[in-house]
Structure formats: C-alpha cells, structure tokens
C-alpha cells in the first residue's frame, strides 16, 4: 500500500496506539548508538517488516550511499540503500514501530513529510529519535544524555534527569519530522548520548546501554541490561588500559574528568576551563572525524 513516498504492507496492520523508535544514519548515530539500541529491542520483540521507500533513488545519491551487492542462490542481487520500517505487537501495551531513517540528499521536505504521513497512518502517538554525538566528555564517567521533547515527553525528560538540549547550529532536514509530528498531536522525544571524542568506536556498547537503560524505565522491554552493561564495561576497561599508555591522552582525560565534575557541581562554583592544549587535541580529533 502506498503512503506518500513509502510502500507498506497491504493491508497495513492495525496497531494499538503505537510508539515509534527511530534512528537516523549516518548523522547523529556515532558509535552506532541508536542503531545498536534499536536492533537490541527488535531482536527481543519479534519485529516484522512493514515497508520502505518506494523509490529510494528519489532521495538518495547512490554514489554517496553505495548499493550493496551479494550472491543469493547463485545470482547476483543488488540491494539499494533505503529507509526501512518494522513493527512489533506488544500484547496489552503500546505496539512498537521502528524507523531506520537514512538522511536524504534530495527532496528533504518531501521525505520528512512522508515519514509524518506514515506516523499518522499507523496511529503513532509518540515518536522517539535516539542517537549519539561526540563531546568533550571522559569515558570514566557516566555518559551524559541530552534531549528535547514536546507534550508529555517534556515531563519524562525531567523525571529521568535528561539534560535539555540547547544546541544551535547545523542540523538535519529530518528534524522537520518531529516538528511536523508535534503539530499533529504526536508526542516527540529526542535522546542523544554524548560520547568521548577520543574513543571513536564503531560500536559503542556503553552508549547502547545508556539508551536502553533510559527506555527500559518507561517500557517493559525483555532485554538483559546486565549483560549489555558487562560488555560495555569491558570495552571501556580496554580504553582505560590504552589511555594509560599515552601520557598526553591521559592528561586530556584527567582534565575532562575535572570539567565533567564541575558541570555536575553547584552552578555557583566556577568551572575550570579546558586548556588550549586539550582544546587543540580535541579539535584535531574533530577534523579527523569530519574528513572520514
């Protein structure tokens, strides 16, 4: 069934006041934070495929998002980059819808409006976008999560102690999704976990744990958080060992720890400034990330 730019299963399943979880790639998904969290949830709730963009080439430049080729039953198959939508029924609870968004190169307004139309067609009552970003934070302290929300989502952020995001600057056209969804009475929540710039992990399990920990406070998810936490701690222990071998990086982490603690203390206390050496070190990391 066609719903704006998307092709969904026909018939479209009737869902019980579903809540939507979304990740956006490649933007705001460093450490695969959102993707890992979403995949962990899907693996435990028997998620089913619902649909995707009917013509992804309308939105994506296939020289930037490369199609994937593989062999299936002796034949070569080409899989085009796409935005995928799955769903899961949760007996006695809000059903769940999962959006694997891929940032569009073209027709961004139409893309965003199409996602909102799918949300409305499915009867979604809450839309949660989750992901990760690099920040000047140490791996030796609990990862900070910031966010924004509309409707009852604002209350949830306060109850969970999530910092309100005051970011201003370059963004993504897909922020229109939350903006337009809220205009149609859909609650919106954005959760962004802040990761150490110097780690640059492809899969950051501590980021995954922090997001799942927050979601599990409001959703009865059948996920083994303890196992994920152990995996995350082991990964960060290995980082600590590597830091001990690098005197410059060790000094940077120590200073970031001081800065972190200052931000957690009383507002009246003066926050120590990051030294020019550390600022330059972190800026060099950022330049490397931007070049990648």
Backbone as CSV, one residue per row, in Angstrom:
resi,resn,N_x,N_y,N_z,CA_x,CA_y,CA_z,C_x,C_y,C_z
1,UNK,0.846,-1.199,0.000,0.000,0.000,0.000,0.875,1.241,0.000
2,UNK,0.560,2.192,-0.861,1.356,3.406,-0.985,0.873,4.447,0.042
3,UNK,1.819,4.945,0.839,1.553,6.049,1.763,2.612,7.103,1.485
4,UNK,2.246,8.095,0.721,3.179,9.136,0.275,4.363,8.464,-0.427
5,UNK,5.603,8.677,0.039,6.766,8.114,-0.653,7.067,6.682,-0.240
6,UNK,6.285,6.128,0.681,6.560,4.790,1.208,5.620,3.729,0.643
7,UNK,6.134,2.527,0.538,5.353,1.360,0.168,5.274,0.456,1.399
8,UNK,4.046,0.294,1.942,3.842,-0.506,3.145,3.113,-1.794,2.820
9,UNK,3.191,-2.742,3.753,2.466,-3.998,3.585,0.984,-3.718,3.343
10,UNK,0.386,-4.537,2.507,-1.055,-4.406,2.237,-1.735,-5.714,2.640
11,UNK,-2.620,-5.707,3.643,-3.113,-4.500,4.322,-2.139,-3.999,5.385
12,UNK,-2.241,-2.705,5.684,-1.440,-2.118,6.748,-1.973,-2.650,8.081
13,UNK,-1.104,-3.169,8.941,-1.591,-3.741,10.205,-2.231,-2.679,11.104
14,UNK,-3.284,-3.083,11.791,-3.913,-2.201,12.767,-3.164,-2.351,14.086
15,UNK,-2.609,-1.254,14.579,-1.761,-1.291,15.764,-2.421,-0.576,16.936
16,UNK,-2.028,-0.977,18.135,-2.591,-0.412,19.356,-1.782,0.793,19.821
17,UNK,-2.265,1.999,19.513,-1.632,3.259,19.936,-0.104,3.130,19.942
18,UNK,0.482,2.832,18.799,1.915,2.527,18.759,2.814,3.710,19.092
19,UNK,3.975,3.367,19.642,5.050,4.319,19.843,6.147,3.991,18.830
20,UNK,6.741,5.012,18.251,7.762,4.805,17.223,9.147,5.105,17.777
21,UNK,10.096,4.197,17.530,11.508,4.408,17.837,12.227,4.606,16.513
22,UNK,13.071,5.627,16.443,13.753,5.922,15.180,15.231,6.201,15.401
23,UNK,16.039,5.835,14.412,17.447,6.218,14.366,17.694,6.863,13.012
24,UNK,18.652,7.759,12.984,18.987,8.476,11.758,20.446,8.226,11.423
25,UNK,20.686,7.674,10.252,22.051,7.396,9.810,22.347,8.172,8.532
26,UNK,23.576,8.612,8.327,24.731,8.472,9.226,24.799,9.565,10.293
27,UNK,23.998,10.618,10.135,24.058,11.753,11.057,23.529,11.358,12.428
28,UNK,24.125,11.868,13.455,23.747,11.686,14.865,23.555,10.216,15.235
29,UNK,24.511,9.387,14.792,24.485,7.973,15.178,25.909,7.481,15.411
30,UNK,26.776,8.364,15.969,28.163,7.956,16.196,28.190,6.809,17.200
31,UNK,29.170,5.943,17.029,29.253,4.769,17.878,28.120,3.790,17.641
32,UNK,27.357,4.027,16.560,26.156,3.221,16.260,25.227,3.170,17.466
33,UNK,25.212,4.259,18.245,24.461,4.276,19.498,22.991,3.933,19.301
34,UNK,22.320,4.682,18.430,20.904,4.442,18.212,20.637,3.115,17.531
35,UNK,21.455,2.767,16.542,21.252,1.522,15.790,21.378,0.306,16.698
36,UNK,22.397,0.305,17.566,22.591,-0.823,18.465,21.406,-0.977,19.418
37,UNK,20.917,0.154,19.923,19.788,0.102,20.843,18.540,-0.432,20.144
38,UNK,18.290,0.075,18.939,17.095,-0.344,18.207,17.158,-1.822,17.833
39,UNK,18.324,-2.271,17.386,18.475,-3.670,16.999,18.296,-4.600,18.195
40,UNK,18.757,-4.154,19.375,18.606,-4.975,20.576,17.133,-5.129,20.946
41,UNK,16.366,-4.062,20.779,14.929,-4.125,21.071,14.227,-5.030,20.068
42,UNK,14.512,-4.804,18.791,13.852,-5.598,17.745,14.104,-7.093,17.911
43,UNK,15.309,-7.437,18.325,15.671,-8.852,18.455,14.857,-9.563,19.529
44,UNK,14.262,-8.797,20.450,13.547,-9.395,21.574,12.022,-9.307,21.449
45,UNK,11.530,-8.618,20.434,10.068,-8.415,20.359,9.463,-8.973,19.065
46,UNK,10.190,-9.811,18.373,9.672,-10.442,17.154,9.187,-9.396,16.145
47,UNK,10.085,-8.478,15.797,9.739,-7.408,14.855,9.505,-7.974,13.454
48,UNK,8.537,-7.390,12.755,8.184,-7.795,11.398,8.403,-6.631,10.433
49,UNK,8.759,-6.949,9.203,8.968,-5.908,8.205,7.640,-5.261,7.826
50,UNK,7.659,-3.936,7.717,6.449,-3.198,7.359,6.564,-2.507,6.005
51,UNK,7.754,-2.012,5.664,7.899,-1.364,4.358,9.134,-0.500,4.260
52,UNK,9.171,0.309,3.209,10.297,1.209,2.973,9.937,2.175,1.867
53,UNK,10.887,2.996,1.477,10.650,3.946,0.399,10.375,3.200,-0.905
54,UNK,9.365,3.653,-1.640,9.033,3.006,-2.911,10.131,3.219,-3.939
55,UNK,10.698,4.432,-3.975,11.771,4.763,-4.912,12.870,5.513,-4.164
56,UNK,13.757,4.785,-3.493,14.806,5.446,-2.706,15.712,6.347,-3.533
57,UNK,15.849,6.068,-4.833,16.686,6.904,-5.685,16.173,8.322,-5.821
58,UNK,14.917,8.565,-5.434,14.384,9.920,-5.451,15.047,10.772,-4.376
59,UNK,15.514,10.119,-3.304,16.054,10.853,-2.165,17.555,10.659,-1.969
60,UNK,18.105,9.567,-2.507,19.493,9.229,-2.213,20.367,9.257,-3.448
61,UNK,21.577,9.770,-3.273,22.606,9.747,-4.300,23.364,8.433,-4.122
62,UNK,23.206,7.520,-5.049,23.790,6.191,-4.900,25.304,6.165,-5.128
63,UNK,25.924,7.339,-5.407,27.383,7.406,-5.400,27.881,7.810,-4.020
64,UNK,26.965,8.197,-3.128,27.330,8.542,-1.748,26.876,7.451,-0.785
65,UNK,25.674,6.949,-0.960,25.221,5.737,-0.278,25.294,4.630,-1.325
66,UNK,26.295,3.796,-1.251,26.516,2.793,-2.287,25.567,1.603,-2.150
67,UNK,24.963,1.144,-3.261,24.195,-0.099,-3.226,25.092,-1.258,-2.812
68,UNK,24.506,-2.267,-2.191,25.253,-3.438,-1.734,24.935,-4.615,-2.648
69,UNK,25.961,-5.294,-3.113,25.753,-6.458,-3.975,26.119,-7.733,-3.224
70,UNK,25.355,-8.773,-3.439,25.642,-10.064,-2.822,25.094,-11.180,-3.716
71,UNK,25.556,-12.387,-3.443,25.143,-13.548,-4.228,24.070,-14.313,-3.457
72,UNK,22.928,-14.565,-4.103,21.840,-15.321,-3.488,21.398,-16.418,-4.448
73,UNK,21.551,-17.666,-4.025,21.184,-18.823,-4.846,21.828,-18.753,-6.224
74,UNK,23.092,-18.372,-6.247,23.850,-18.334,-7.489,23.628,-17.112,-8.346
75,UNK,22.803,-16.185,-7.895,22.522,-14.984,-8.678,22.973,-13.738,-7.917
76,UNK,23.489,-12.777,-8.662,23.918,-11.531,-8.053,22.706,-10.631,-7.814
77,UNK,22.605,-10.126,-6.609,21.486,-9.275,-6.215,22.029,-7.924,-5.762
78,UNK,21.349,-6.866,-6.157,21.728,-5.514,-5.742,20.686,-4.995,-4.753
79,UNK,21.146,-4.612,-3.573,20.264,-4.056,-2.550,20.511,-2.552,-2.454
80,UNK,19.486,-1.774,-2.723,19.622,-0.309,-2.718,19.491,0.240,-1.309
81,UNK,20.248,1.294,-0.978,20.076,1.957,0.319,18.633,2.441,0.454
82,UNK,18.069,2.329,1.636,16.664,2.668,1.802,16.393,3.059,3.240
83,UNK,15.215,3.573,3.494,14.697,3.775,4.837,13.732,2.635,5.109
84,UNK,13.983,1.892,6.179,13.180,0.711,6.471,12.281,0.940,7.683
85,UNK,11.103,0.332,7.648,10.153,0.429,8.750,9.737,-0.977,9.153
86,UNK,9.822,-1.275,10.453,9.376,-2.550,11.001,8.371,-2.275,12.118
87,UNK,7.729,-3.332,12.591,6.780,-3.153,13.695,6.746,-4.411,14.553
88,UNK,6.223,-4.254,15.770,6.073,-5.385,16.683,4.829,-5.183,17.517
89,UNK,4.088,-6.259,17.697,2.898,-6.205,18.551,3.317,-6.509,19.987
90,UNK,2.795,-5.723,20.919,3.121,-5.876,22.331,1.814,-6.069,23.098
91,UNK,1.394,-7.312,23.299,0.089,-7.583,23.920,-0.132,-6.807,25.215
92,UNK,-1.257,-6.099,25.270,-1.598,-5.341,26.459,-0.829,-4.055,26.631
93,UNK,-0.011,-3.691,25.642,0.817,-2.481,25.741,0.737,-1.726,24.415
94,UNK,1.433,-0.598,24.376,1.553,0.117,23.108,2.393,-0.717,22.153
95,UNK,1.873,-0.944,20.941,2.689,-1.611,19.937,3.861,-0.712,19.557
96,UNK,4.858,-1.279,18.910,6.066,-0.535,18.574,6.294,-0.505,17.063
97,UNK,6.799,0.631,16.586,7.180,0.790,15.184,8.632,1.252,15.173
98,UNK,9.428,0.700,14.267,10.856,1.003,14.210,11.208,1.633,12.868
99,UNK,11.809,2.806,12.918,12.223,3.523,11.715,13.748,3.561,11.644
100,UNK,14.289,2.978,10.571,15.714,3.110,10.280,15.846,4.180,9.202
101,UNK,15.911,5.431,9.650,15.953,6.562,8.731,17.349,6.719,8.152
102,UNK,17.408,7.047,6.888,18.678,7.380,6.239,18.530,8.793,5.692
103,UNK,19.447,9.668,6.105,19.308,11.080,5.769,19.271,11.297,4.259
104,UNK,18.284,12.032,3.771,18.147,12.230,2.319,19.129,13.264,1.778
105,UNK,19.539,13.082,0.532,20.367,14.069,-0.159,19.509,15.048,-0.951
106,UNK,18.301,14.640,-1.286,17.416,15.453,-2.129,15.983,15.349,-1.599
107,UNK,15.178,16.360,-1.916,13.759,16.370,-1.573,13.529,16.070,-0.090
108,UNK,14.330,16.744,0.742,14.267,16.506,2.174,12.923,16.828,2.796
109,UNK,12.277,17.898,2.300,10.966,18.258,2.858,9.933,17.181,2.562
110,UNK,9.970,16.651,1.336,9.025,15.602,0.951,9.289,14.331,1.749
111,UNK,10.570,14.006,1.949,10.946,12.835,2.734,10.381,12.947,4.150
112,UNK,10.617,14.078,4.793,10.160,14.276,6.168,8.638,14.230,6.251
113,UNK,7.974,14.891,5.314,6.505,14.890,5.307,5.960,13.487,5.095
114,UNK,6.669,12.664,4.300,6.229,11.289,4.049,6.325,10.453,5.319
115,UNK,7.391,10.647,6.096,7.517,9.918,7.361,6.373,10.287,8.298
116,UNK,6.048,11.573,8.353,4.957,12.023,9.218,3.626,11.402,8.772
117,UNK,3.421,11.293,7.463,2.187,10.671,6.973,2.102,9.204,7.372
118,UNK,3.245,8.524,7.378,3.253,7.133,7.827,2.925,7.067,9.322
119,UNK,3.511,7.967,10.104,3.216,8.009,11.541,1.720,8.176,11.772
120,UNK,1.122,9.071,11.020,-0.310,9.328,11.191,-1.140,8.148,10.712
121,UNK,-0.724,7.526,9.602,-1.485,6.386,9.079,-1.475,5.217,10.054
122,UNK,-0.367,5.040,10.766,-0.243,3.946,11.720,-0.846,4.280,13.080
123,UNK,-1.227,5.539,13.266,-1.798,5.949,14.542,-0.774,6.112,15.642
124,UNK,0.465,6.431,15.276,1.540,6.600,16.262,1.209,7.756,17.201
125,UNK,1.396,7.528,18.496,1.112,8.565,19.493,2.378,9.168,20.091
126,UNK,3.516,8.480,19.909,4.789,9.026,20.415,5.903,8.647,19.453
127,UNK,6.766,9.611,19.160,7.883,9.418,18.232,9.177,9.719,18.986
128,UNK,10.064,8.722,19.085,11.320,8.866,19.817,12.493,8.673,18.856
129,UNK,13.291,9.712,18.690,14.514,9.635,17.892,15.685,9.510,18.852
130,UNK,16.548,8.515,18.642,17.692,8.326,19.528,18.980,8.197,18.729
131,UNK,20.067,8.638,19.345,21.342,8.571,18.654,22.486,8.978,19.552
132,UNK,23.623,9.278,18.940,24.813,9.651,19.695,25.602,10.734,18.987
133,UNK,26.364,11.488,19.758,27.231,12.540,19.218,28.514,12.592,20.042
134,UNK,29.581,13.079,19.418,30.839,13.229,20.142,30.823,14.513,20.957
135,UNK,31.500,14.468,22.112,31.518,15.622,23.004,32.801,15.572,23.834
136,UNK,33.070,16.653,24.548,34.249,16.728,25.416,33.924,16.104,26.769
137,UNK,33.778,14.786,26.775,33.439,14.052,27.989,34.410,12.882,28.153
138,UNK,34.658,12.465,29.399,35.564,11.339,29.640,34.816,10.002,29.640
139,UNK,35.504,8.944,29.273,34.878,7.616,29.270,34.779,7.043,30.677
140,UNK,35.417,7.712,31.643,35.460,7.218,33.024,34.281,7.681,33.868
141,UNK,33.353,8.395,33.278,32.178,8.873,34.000,30.917,8.432,33.255
142,UNK,29.763,8.386,33.959,28.520,8.011,33.265,28.272,8.915,32.072
143,UNK,27.919,8.320,30.945,27.697,9.096,29.735,26.468,9.990,29.891
144,UNK,26.626,11.227,29.486,25.536,12.199,29.558,24.560,11.946,28.419
145,UNK,23.279,12.119,28.704,22.250,12.064,27.672,21.483,13.374,27.698
146,UNK,21.388,14.009,26.551,20.609,15.239,26.437,19.439,14.985,25.497
147,UNK,18.495,15.898,25.492,17.355,15.677,24.618,16.396,16.833,24.598
148,UNK,15.348,16.663,23.836,14.271,17.643,23.745,12.973,16.870,23.572
149,UNK,11.863,17.534,23.840,10.586,16.830,23.780,9.444,17.813,23.648
150,UNK,8.291,17.276,23.253,7.052,18.046,23.221,5.986,17.241,23.944
151,UNK,4.934,17.903,24.388,3.838,17.221,25.060,4.300,16.594,26.363
152,UNK,3.766,15.405,26.665,4.120,14.704,27.894,5.583,14.265,27.897
153,UNK,6.209,14.292,26.733,7.613,13.912,26.659,8.495,14.817,27.499
154,UNK,8.111,16.091,27.635,8.895,17.021,28.445,8.953,16.564,29.898
155,UNK,7.835,16.072,30.403,7.786,15.580,31.777,8.686,14.361,31.954
156,UNK,8.685,13.483,30.959,9.511,12.284,31.031,11.000,12.634,31.086
157,UNK,11.418,13.618,30.299,12.822,14.022,30.307,13.229,14.527,31.690
158,UNK,12.383,15.325,32.302,12.689,15.860,33.631,12.755,14.743,34.665
159,UNK,11.807,13.801,34.604,11.779,12.694,35.560,13.019,11.820,35.451
160,UNK,13.580,11.681,34.252,14.758,10.842,34.047,16.070,11.609,34.189
161,UNK,15.983,12.898,34.500,17.192,13.696,34.683,17.972,13.929,33.409
162,UNK,17.274,13.941,32.287,17.942,14.159,30.998,18.113,15.642,30.753
163,UNK,19.323,16.041,30.413,19.619,17.439,30.182,18.873,17.963,28.959
164,UNK,18.343,19.167,29.087,17.669,19.792,27.956,18.705,20.284,26.958
165,UNK,18.527,19.944,25.708,19.483,20.348,24.679,19.260,21.801,24.288
166,UNK,20.351,22.585,24.296,20.271,23.981,23.860,21.118,24.209,22.611
167,UNK,21.327,23.133,21.843,22.174,23.208,20.652,21.572,24.146,19.607
168,UNK,22.441,24.956,19.017,22.085,25.793,17.877,23.202,25.666,16.850
169,UNK,22.835,25.478,15.591,23.851,25.337,14.561,23.378,24.411,13.461
170,UNK,24.320,23.881,12.660,23.951,22.993,11.558,23.166,21.796,12.071
171,UNK,22.157,21.401,11.327,21.330,20.274,11.743,21.005,19.386,10.562
172,UNK,19.879,18.752,10.627,19.435,17.859,9.562,18.000,18.195,9.187
173,UNK,17.693,18.098,7.923,16.348,18.417,7.447,15.316,17.492,8.076
174,UNK,15.749,16.314,8.534,14.798,15.371,9.125,14.292,15.822,10.494
175,UNK,14.848,16.888,11.052,14.268,17.458,12.276,12.848,17.955,12.009
176,UNK,12.536,18.130,10.725,11.168,18.517,10.371,10.167,17.446,10.783
177,UNK,10.628,16.197,10.885,9.714,15.111,11.253,9.116,15.365,12.627
178,UNK,9.974,15.617,13.610,9.484,15.873,14.968,8.662,17.157,15.016
179,UNK,9.119,18.172,14.281,8.412,19.454,14.282,6.996,19.305,13.735
180,UNK,6.868,18.607,12.610,5.553,18.434,11.998,4.706,17.417,12.748
181,UNK,5.328,16.389,13.304,4.577,15.386,14.055,3.909,16.015,15.271
182,UNK,4.625,16.891,15.966,4.054,17.533,17.147,2.858,18.402,16.782
183,UNK,2.853,18.940,15.563,1.725,19.761,15.118,0.478,18.917,14.891
184,UNK,0.661,17.609,14.775,-0.474,16.700,14.589,-0.797,15.950,15.885
185,UNK,-0.314,16.457,17.002,-0.643,15.868,18.290,0.170,14.649,18.678
186,UNK,1.268,14.391,17.986,2.135,13.262,18.318,3.227,13.739,19.275
187,UNK,3.358,13.088,20.427,4.436,13.425,21.346,5.778,13.114,20.683
188,UNK,6.766,13.969,20.896,8.084,13.711,20.324,9.146,13.792,21.406
189,UNK,10.130,12.906,21.306,11.263,12.878,22.234,12.528,12.616,21.428
190,UNK,13.577,13.364,21.724,14.890,13.117,21.132,15.873,12.808,22.252
191,UNK,16.577,11.694,22.132,17.568,11.283,23.126,18.923,11.156,22.440
192,UNK,19.911,11.904,22.921,21.244,11.874,22.324,22.270,11.618,23.423
193,UNK,22.999,10.514,23.303,24.038,10.199,24.283,25.353,10.810,23.802
194,UNK,26.089,11.418,24.744,27.330,12.126,24.425,28.520,11.191,24.641
195,UNK,29.305,10.984,23.583,30.412,10.031,23.616,31.763,10.740,23.607
196,UNK,32.781,10.135,24.238,34.121,10.735,24.235,34.668,10.859,22.818
197,UNK,35.186,12.022,22.492,35.717,12.241,21.144,36.890,11.340,20.825
198,UNK,37.673,10.980,21.844,38.931,10.287,21.595,38.750,8.770,21.424
199,UNK,37.531,8.266,21.630,37.340,6.817,21.519,37.073,6.376,20.080
200,UNK,36.134,7.017,19.425,35.808,6.735,18.022,35.558,5.251,17.759
201,UNK,34.720,4.649,18.596,34.379,3.240,18.437,33.304,3.068,17.369
202,UNK,33.443,2.058,16.543,32.394,1.767,15.566,31.107,1.357,16.282
203,UNK,31.245,0.522,17.302,30.106,0.066,18.106,30.409,0.379,19.564
204,UNK,29.771,1.401,20.087,29.986,1.805,21.475,28.881,1.190,22.337
205,UNK,29.230,0.137,23.074,28.223,-0.586,23.844,27.768,0.167,25.095
206,UNK,28.609,1.080,25.587,28.166,1.897,26.717,27.081,2.872,26.273
207,UNK,27.202,3.386,25.059,26.163,4.258,24.510,24.869,3.478,24.335
208,UNK,24.986,2.258,23.813,23.817,1.390,23.665,23.159,1.161,25.027
209,UNK,23.974,0.859,26.031,23.436,0.596,27.367,22.700,1.805,27.931
210,UNK,23.274,2.996,27.786,22.649,4.196,28.350,21.277,4.440,27.732
211,UNK,21.162,4.265,26.423,19.868,4.480,25.777,18.851,3.424,26.209
212,UNK,19.281,2.175,26.242,18.361,1.103,26.635,17.965,1.232,28.102
213,UNK,18.892,1.693,28.921,18.605,1.904,30.342,17.491,2.925,30.518
214,UNK,17.564,4.009,29.744,16.544,5.047,29.826,15.201,4.555,29.290
215,UNK,15.234,3.869,28.161,13.987,3.381,27.568,13.322,2.328,28.454
216,UNK,14.140,1.498,29.105,13.588,0.443,29.945,12.882,0.995,31.174
217,UNK,13.168,2.247,31.522,12.499,2.860,32.656,11.035,3.148,32.346
218,UNK,10.709,3.265,31.057,9.331,3.560,30.650,8.683,2.430,29.852
219,UNK,9.497,1.495,29.368,8.971,0.392,28.578,9.439,-0.926,29.190
220,UNK,8.545,-1.864,29.284,8.874,-3.171,29.826,9.500,-4.016,28.718
221,UNK,10.768,-3.735,28.448,11.463,-4.390,27.346,12.168,-5.650,27.845
222,UNK,12.023,-6.764,27.151,12.651,-8.030,27.572,14.131,-8.084,27.208
223,UNK,14.900,-7.136,27.738,16.312,-7.016,27.377,17.183,-7.266,28.603
224,UNK,18.260,-8.017,28.437,19.199,-8.311,29.511,20.184,-7.152,29.636
225,UNK,19.795,-6.138,30.406,20.638,-4.954,30.568,21.958,-5.286,31.264
226,UNK,21.911,-6.239,32.171,23.128,-6.591,32.902,24.204,-7.114,31.962
227,UNK,23.802,-7.939,31.006,24.759,-8.491,30.049,25.355,-7.388,29.175
228,UNK,24.506,-6.463,28.719,24.987,-5.359,27.886,25.919,-4.460,28.696
229,UNK,25.583,-4.243,29.973,26.423,-3.421,30.843,27.803,-4.045,31.019
230,UNK,27.859,-5.348,31.200,29.152,-6.031,31.358,29.995,-5.903,30.100
231,UNK,29.355,-6.039,28.940,30.068,-5.900,27.678,30.602,-4.483,27.519
232,UNK,29.789,-3.509,27.923,30.181,-2.101,27.817,31.340,-1.789,28.755
233,UNK,31.270,-2.286,29.969,32.330,-2.011,30.940,33.651,-2.633,30.504
234,UNK,33.586,-3.819,29.934,34.801,-4.460,29.448,35.409,-3.649,28.308
235,UNK,34.578,-3.129,27.418,35.059,-2.309,26.312,35.739,-1.042,26.827
236,UNK,35.147,-0.417,27.836,35.720,0.819,28.378,36.948,0.542,29.247
237,UNK,37.027,-0.646,29.852,38.245,-1.011,30.582,39.428,-1.095,29.622
238,UNK,39.188,-1.609,28.431,40.246,-1.696,27.424,40.692,-0.304,26.994
239,UNK,39.753,0.630,26.935,40.106,2.015,26.610,40.991,2.592,27.705
240,UNK,40.641,2.311,28.969,41.438,2.821,30.091,42.864,2.300,30.024
241,UNK,43.033,1.048,29.652,44.374,0.479,29.521,45.153,1.208,28.433
242,UNK,44.485,1.487,27.314,45.143,2.201,26.209,45.499,3.623,26.618
243,UNK,44.631,4.275,27.390,44.885,5.653,27.842,46.130,5.697,28.726
244,UNK,46.301,4.694,29.594,47.450,4.658,30.492,48.770,4.626,29.728
245,UNK,48.738,4.148,28.494,49.970,4.038,27.702,50.303,5.337,26.970
246,UNK,49.362,6.301,26.973,49.553,7.546,26.229,49.518,8.734,27.195
247,UNK,50.678,9.268,27.586,50.725,10.359,28.578,49.875,11.575,28.190
248,UNK,49.925,11.989,26.913,49.149,13.159,26.502,47.656,12.896,26.638
249,UNK,47.225,11.728,26.187,45.815,11.390,26.269,45.385,11.233,27.723
250,UNK,46.259,10.724,28.562,45.953,10.572,29.988,45.700,11.935,30.620
251,UNK,46.508,12.934,30.246,46.301,14.294,30.766,44.967,14.859,30.278
252,UNK,44.634,14.587,29.016,43.369,15.069,28.455,42.193,14.465,29.215
253,UNK,42.242,13.166,29.456,41.143,12.503,30.162,41.004,13.064,31.575
254,UNK,42.143,13.286,32.250,42.084,13.843,33.609,41.426,15.215,33.613
255,UNK,41.769,16.036,32.631,41.183,17.374,32.557,39.683,17.288,32.217
256,UNK,39.327,16.376,31.350,37.915,16.193,31.018,37.122,15.722,32.240
257,UNK,37.763,14.910,33.079,37.110,14.473,34.315,36.836,15.666,35.231
258,UNK,37.803,16.569,35.323,37.613,17.769,36.143,36.485,18.629,35.586
259,UNK,36.484,18.777,34.291,35.444,19.586,33.648,34.072,18.946,33.854
260,UNK,34.008,17.633,33.719,32.755,16.890,33.918,32.230,17.119,35.328
261,UNK,33.121,16.971,36.306,32.710,17.141,37.698,32.237,18.556,37.968
262,UNK,32.881,19.530,37.335,32.487,20.927,37.557,31.077,21.193,37.033
263,UNK,30.728,20.526,35.926,29.402,20.716,35.361,28.328,20.032,36.211
264,UNK,28.747,19.061,37.021,27.799,18.349,37.878,27.656,18.994,39.248
265,UNK,28.529,19.981,39.551,28.507,20.628,40.856,27.545,21.803,40.859
266,UNK,27.537,22.540,41.940,26.632,23.679,42.082,26.938,24.739,41.029
267,UNK,25.895,25.379,40.484,26.096,26.386,39.449,26.982,27.538,39.898
268,UNK,27.021,27.800,41.219,27.785,28.944,41.719,29.289,28.701,41.663
269,UNK,29.672,27.420,41.582,31.092,27.120,41.538,31.664,27.421,40.159
270,UNK,32.864,27.933,40.155,33.489,28.293,38.882,33.986,27.036,38.177
271,UNK,33.643,26.890,36.918,34.048,25.723,36.146,35.446,25.918,35.590
272,UNK,36.326,24.936,35.740,37.655,25.067,35.156,37.580,25.047,33.640
273,UNK,38.438,25.825,33.030,38.458,25.884,31.570,39.363,24.801,31.018
274,UNK,39.007,24.309,29.851,39.888,23.370,29.178,41.076,24.131,28.629
275,UNK,42.263,23.586,28.800,43.476,24.267,28.353,43.525,24.308,26.829
276,UNK,44.266,25.284,26.257,44.415,25.335,24.794,44.964,24.034,24.223
277,UNK,45.858,23.368,24.976,46.433,22.105,24.521,45.343,21.059,24.318
278,UNK,44.430,20.974,25.299,43.362,19.982,25.217,42.357,20.374,24.141
279,UNK,42.050,21.669,24.060,41.119,22.137,23.025,41.663,21.788,21.649
280,UNK,42.967,22.016,21.432,43.581,21.702,20.138,43.561,20.208,19.864
281,UNK,43.812,19.413,20.913,43.806,17.961,20.782,42.430,17.468,20.332
282,UNK,41.376,17.992,20.975,40.017,17.589,20.634,39.607,18.119,19.268
283,UNK,40.075,19.313,18.923,39.768,19.864,17.605,40.399,19.021,16.502
284,UNK,41.607,18.520,16.761,42.268,17.663,15.775,41.472,16.378,15.563
285,UNK,40.905,15.848,16.656,40.064,14.652,16.538,38.839,14.962,15.690
286,UNK,38.230,16.123,15.959,37.031,16.518,15.196,37.330,16.641,13.712
287,UNK,38.496,17.233,13.393,38.868,17.385,11.988,38.993,16.015,11.326
288,UNK,39.597,15.068,12.051,39.737,13.726,11.510,38.400,13.058,11.274
289,UNK,37.459,13.278,12.199,36.128,12.702,12.051,35.402,13.301,10.866
290,UNK,35.541,14.616,10.674,34.859,15.285,9.571,35.418,14.836,8.221
291,UNK,36.728,14.523,8.192,37.336,14.066,6.944,36.881,12.657,6.600
292,UNK,36.604,11.846,7.642,36.102,10.494,7.409,34.690,10.565,6.901
